Amino acid sequence: MVSTNGSSVAYRGMVKTAVGIVNEEGVVKLWNGVTPAILRHIVYTGSRMTVYEFLRNRVLKRNEDGLFPIWKSVISGMTAGAIGQFFSSPADLVKVQMQMEGKRVLIEKRKPRVHGTAHAFRNIVKHYGIKGLWKGWLPNVQRAALVNMGDLTTYDTVKHNLLKHTKLHDNWITHTMSSACSGLVAATISTPADVIKTRIMNNPSGYKGAIDCFQRAVKQEGFFSLYKGWLPTWTRMAPWSLTFWLSYEQIRKLSGAQGF
């Protein structure tokens, strides 16, 4: 937070935001919300990968040449992402609330709402009931569907086309190239939904829904306001995509399973 003529102004940009958090709250606060984030990925990743492969191998199936048509991959990716995110929405809600505590305390001068992951879950259930854990689930699911359309669809399509039309083999080079493409596409496709999701989850009573949030953002701030945060989104997704796919492919190889 910086002061201009005695007034507090929110951080601008990824680097300034990170520096501000370190100066005002300490380095450790950069990892605020990591526990619910881990819980979310356990549920989310396990669900989305299982659903995608089930749809690809048992329901929609590959072509005779071994390729999975892109339209089938899009359907499978979006379905897998939506189902995975629906089940992991409670942990995502807690993560966002914990990450916003610094703003509440330092900028708004208000008392913190939560004091840890378990307390955040109990607090939501106490005030809003079990259904409250799924507050904002729709934009959550919409975003996840777009992310996985970009991530799963792109990785699967790029990898198998590289294997079919080039001399590359099913190794870390192919996996790296495919994951780089999937991270870029996923970040670009999902950023607008991510902006809408975060605004609704942080201020659930301020919007009538995802469409209302979208319309107000475009009307008041312009279309490209939906791409605020694209750079930090990509810098988060790129290493995550690379780490995940390289690790996942190696785990499959070590367990005796075929490549993805």
N, C-alpha and C positions, 0 to 999 in steps of 0.2 A: 504494500500500500504506500502511495506517495501523497504528499500534501501540496495542494495548489491553492494559494490564498486562503489557507486555513481550512480547506475542505479536503476530504479524503477521496481519492480516485482509485478505482479498481485497477489491478495490474493489466497490462496490455501485452499480448504476445506470449509465446511459450517460454522463452528464456527469461523475460522480465518477471513472469509469473513464478517460475521456479526460484529465481533469485529472491523475490519477495517473500515466498514461503520460507525459505531458508533463513532469511534475516529476521523475520517476524516470529516464526514458530519453531525453527530448528530443522536440521537435515532430516531427522527421523520422520517428520510430518510429510515428506515426499512419498512415504509409503503408507500414509493413512488410508485405511480401507483395504489393506492387502489381505487380511483374513477372509472377509466375505468375498473378495475377488477370487481367492483360491477355491473357496467353497463353490462359487458360481461356476468356475471352469471345470471342476470335477463333474458336476451335473451336466453342464452345457456341452462340453466337448464329448463326454461319453455318449450322450444322447444323440448328438448330431451325427457323429461318425457311424454309430450303429444304424440309425435310420437311413442315412444316405446309402450305405453299402447294402442294406436290405432292399431298398428300392431299386438300386442298380443291378443287383445280382439275382433277386427273386421276383420282382414285380415288373419293372420296365425292361430290364435286361439289355445287354450289349447287342450290337449288330454282329453278323457272322464274321466280319473282318476284325472283331475284337474292340472296335471303337464304340464309345457311348455317345449317341447323337446329342448335340448341344441342347436341343429342346428338352430332351429327357433329363439331361444333367441339370438344367435350370429348374425344372420341376422338383427334382430330387433335392437339390441344394437348398431351395427356398423352403421346402417342406421340412427338411432336416433341421434347418436353422430355426424355423418357427417353433417346432416341437421342443427342441433343446432349450430355447430361450424361455418358453412358457414355464417349464419346470424350474428354471433357474432364476426367474424374476424376483423372488423374495430376497435372495442374496444380492442381486443387482441393486435393488432398492436400498438395502442397508448400506451397501458400498457407497452409493451416491450421497446418502445422508451423512455418513461419516466423513466423506471428503469435503462436504460443505460446512463442517463445524468451524473450520478456521475463519471462514467469511463471517459466520454468525458472531463469533467471539471477538475478532479483531476489528472488523469493519462496522458491523451492526451493533456491537457492544451488548450482545444478548448472551444469556446463559446457554451453555451447550445442551443440546437435546439428548445426546447419547454419550455413554462412557465406555463403549466397547461393543463388540459384535453381538454378544448374547443379550446385553441390555437393550440394544437397538431392536432386536427381534421382539423381545418382551414388550418394549414400549409401543411398538406398532400394533401388536395383538391386543394390548390393553386398551388402547384408544380407538382402534378401528376394527378389531376382530381379525379372524383368520383371513377374511377377504381383503383386508387392508394390505396384506403382504403382496397382493397382486395389483396394487394401485399403479396405474401407468403401464399395465402389461401389454396393451395393444401397440403403442409405439415401440415398446421393447421388442415385441415379436416381429413387427414390421421391419425394424432395423436389422434384426438377426436374419430375417429372410433375405434381405438385400446383401448383408455381409457374406452369407454363405453362397448366395448366387455368384458373388464375386470370388470368394475364396475357394470353395469346393469345386464349383463349375470350372473356373479358370485353371486351377491346378490339375484337375482330372483331364481336361481337354488339352491343355498345353503339353502335359507330360506324355500322354499317349500319342499325340500327333508328332512330337519330337522323336519318340521311339519308332514310329511307323515311317516317317518321311525323312529322317536323318540317320546318320551312322552312330548316334549317341546310344549308350547303353543305360540300363536301369540302375544308375548309380548316383552318387552325391552331386555330380555336375548337373545332371538332368533334374534332380530334385531341387537344386538351388535355383536354376533358371525358372522352373515352374513356380516355385514359391515366391520368387521376386515378382513375377507377373500377377500372381494371385493377391499378394499384399497390396500392390498398386491399384488394381481394379476394385478390390474390396473397399479400400479407403475412399476412393472416388465415388463409388456407388452409395456407400453407407453414410457419408458425412451429413447430408441433409436430415436423414432420419435420426442420426445421433444427436444433432442439435435440438430437434423437436423433442426427442425422448428425454434428454437431460433437462430441458426447460419444464416439461410437464412433471417429471419426477421431483424436481426441486421446488416447484410451486403448483402442486396438484389442483388447488382450488382456483388458480388464476386463469385456467383455460377450460373450454367446454369439451375439448378433445384434440386429437392430432390435427384435424383439418383446420380447426380454429387457430391453433398455434401456428400452423404453416401460413395461413392467410395473413395473420397479424404480423408475422416476421417479415414476409415479403412486402406488405403494404407499408410498414413503419420503417424498415431498415433496408429494403431492396432484396432482390433474389439472391445475390451473392452472400448475404448474411447467413444463408443456410450452409455456406462453406467456411464459416468461421471455425477455426480449429482443424482445418484439413491437414496442415503440416504436422501438428502433434499427433493427429490420428494416424497419419501415414508412418511417422517415425515410431509409433507404438506397434502398428500392425506389421510393418516390414520385418523387424527383428523377431516378432512373435511368429509370423508366418514361416520365416526361415528356420527358427528353432523348432517349431512344432513339426513341420513336415520332414525335416532331416531326422529328428528323433523318432517320429512315428514310423517312417520307412525303415529305420534301423531296427526298431523294436519288432516290427513285422518280420524282418529278415532273420533276426535272432530266434524268433519264436517258430520259425519254419513256415510262416504264411507267405503268400505271394505279395508282391508289391501292390500298392494301392491302385 
